[in-house]
Amino acid sequence: MRVLNKVALVSGGGRGIGAAITKTLASEGAKVVIGDVLEDAGQKTAREITQSGGECIFVRLDVTKESDWATLVDKTVSHFGYINVLVNNAGITARGLVEEITEEDWSRVMEVNVKGCFLGTKACIPQMRAVGGGSIINISSGAAIAPQPNTSGAYSASKGAIRIFTKSTAIQYAVDNIRCNSVHPGPVETDMLNLDRQGDSELAEMKARVPLGRFGSPQDIGYGVLYLASDESSFVTGSELVIDGGRTAQ
């Protein structure tokens, strides 16, 4: 049990990569809280975990609202007693070249991806400090390192901001034994991967850029988060864990 008795918050934990992260942490002994705007998906994932013997609750969370984060933290501490792992996973994307992105789309991506990450981190740091430390894991993207030609500029910029915000957080809070690292998935088989794609040809082109010759699975990301949440990574902070089949190594 690699994260036994740790209490982990996972934003966007109801489906896709978030659900895989949530289930992986729970299977290794963590008590998990799912925060998500997708109530049906979040409650379903929480039920699946509890039915398999894990501990998990769902709390509705709009990551762009500081009041929602305060409520989530309060309910977590009330239910489980403390917080020592935060996974800022919730995120959205947009499509289109720079000239095609609307101001509204740009702002929405920044609100969810960047502001959401900031608010979650801000809300959980005092709780982690109170218990002597913790681990914050921010889900960024390979697009923060090497965007593909058709990757949205808004998405890449938001994930790049998360990448640097992670390092800033790590430096500022190392004195409190709070670690902060980013995870950079490549193309992963989720609903987001298929969002507005131009048929099978675009997906085939994306896969061709991956040296391992396949898309990742949500579980691949879950295992990486598990390592960063565990004490096995106690000397790792301010780092980037790239899980992309070699795409950004080219």
N, C-alpha and C positions, 0 to 999 in steps of 0.2 A: 504494500500500500504506500505509494510514493508521496501522496499528499494527505495522509491520514489526519483527520481532524482540522485541516485547514478550511477556512470559510472563504469561498470564492464568489464574487459577483461577475456575471458575464452579460454584458449588454448585447442585445441582438442575439440572444442565446436560444431563440425559439426554433430556428430552422437553419439549414445549410451548414456552413462552417461553424456558426455559433452553437448549433445543436450538437455537432460532433465534439466541440471543445467541452461543452457542458457534460455530455455523457462520459467523455474520457476522464475528466477530473473526478466525477462522481464514482466512476468504477475503480478509481485509485484512492478512494477514501475521503474525498473532499465533501463538505456540505456546500451545496451550490444554490445560488439565487439567480434566477433568470430575470433580467429586465428587458422588456421588449414592448413595442407598440402592437405587435401581432399577438393579440391575446389568445386566440384559438391555438396557434402554433406553440406559443409559450406554455400554455397550460397542458397541451398534449405532451410536450417533451418532459415537463415536470412529472406528469403522471407516469410516463414510461420509466423514468428514473426511480421513482418511489416504488413502482410495482416490481422492479428488479432488485429491490433491497437498498437502494441509495437514499440519500436525503437531499431533497430539492423543493424549493418553493418558487412560485412565479409572482412577480410584482410588475404591474404595468409601468412602463418607462418610456417617456419621450426624452431622448438624450439631449435635446436642445433646450430643455427647461430645467433650470437650477432647482426649482421647487420639487420636480419629480425625483431628481437625484437625492435631495434631502430626505424625501419620503422613503425612497429605496434603502438608503443607509439606515434610517431609523428602524424600518421594519426588519432589516437584516440583523441589526444589533439586538433588537427586541427578541427575535426568534432564535438566533444562534449565539449571541453574546459578543461577537467580535467580527472583524474583517481583516484578513491578511493577504488576500489575492484579489486583484481587479483585472479583468480582461475587457479592454475597450475594443469590442468587436463590431458594434453596430456601424453600418455604413451603407451608402448608396452610390450609384454611379450616374453618369450622364453620357450621352452619345453626341458625336459631331466634332468637326474640326473647330479651331478657335473662332473662326468667323461665323460658325453655325450655332454656337452656344449662346443661349439667351442669358440676359442678366439674372433673370429669375432662377434659371437652372444653376448658374454659377453660385449664386448666394445659397441656394438650398443645399448643394453638395458641401459647401464650406460649413454651413450651419451644422449639418448632421455629422460629417466626418471629423472636422477639426474642432469646432466648438463642443461637440458631444464628448470628444476625447478629453478636452481640457476640463469640462465640468465634472466628468467622472473622476478624473485624477484629483481635482481640487476637493471633491466631496469625501474621498476615501483616505487621503493622506493623514488627517488627524486621527482617524481610527487606527491606522497602521502604526503611527507613532505611539499611540497609547499602549499597543501590545508589543512594542519593541522592534517593529519592522514589518516588512511585507514585500510583495512582488507585484508590480504593475506591468501588464503585458499589452502593448498597443498593436492592433492588427493594421499594419500598413499595406504595402503591395510591392511587387517587383516593379510596378510602374513608377514608384518613387525613386528607383535607381536607373532604370532603362525602359522608358515607355515604348510601346510598339507604335508603328506609324499611325494607326487608327485609334489609339487610346485617347480618350477625352482629355483635353487640357485641364478641365476643372477637376477631374478625378485624379490625374497625376499630380497636380499642384496640391490637392488636399492631402494625398498620401505622403507627398514630400514634406509637407508641414508636420505631419504626425511623426515622420522619421526624425526631424530635428527637435521637435518638442520632446520626444522621448529622451534624447541626449541631454537636453537642458534639465529635465526633471531628474534624471539619474545623477547629474552633477550636484544639483541643489539639495537633494535629499539623501545622499549617501551617508551623511553624518547621522541620519536617523535610522540607518540600516534598512532603508526603503530602496529596493532595486527597481529599475525601469528599463525594459528592453522592447524592441519592436520585432514583429514577425512580418516577413515579406513573401506572401504566397505568389506563385505564378498562376497560370490559368488552372482553375479548379472546377471540377464538375458540379456546378450549382446552378440555380435559376439565374443568377446574375451573369454567369458566363454566356448564357444563351439570349440575354436581353437584346432585342432588336438586331440580332446578327443577320447578315445578308446571306442566309442559307448555309448549306453545308460547306461551300467553298471557303468561306471566311474562317470557319472553325478548323478546316483542314489546314489552312495557311497558318493559323495560330499554332496548331499542333506541330507543324513542320519546323517551327522555330525552337522547339523543346528538344534538346539533345537526347533525353531519355525516351522520346518518341511517344509520350502519352500525356494526358492531362492529369493533374493531381486529384486526389480524393479529399473530401473534408477531413477524413481521419488522419491523413498525412499532416495536416495543420494541427489537429488536436494533439498529436504526439509531441510536436514541437512546443506547443503551449504547456503541456504537462511538464516537460523538462524545465522550462523557465519558471513555472509555478513551484517546483519542488526545491528542496534544499540541495539537490545535486548541482544546482546552478548558483550556489551561494556567493561565488566570486565573479558572477557575470552581471554587469550592469552597463547601460549605455551602448549595448551591442545590437547588431542586426542579425537576426536568424533568417536566412533566405531559404525558402522551401519552394523551389521552382523547376526542378528537373534539369537544372543547368542553364536555363534561358539567359539569365543576366551575366553568366560567365563568358559569354561569347564576345 
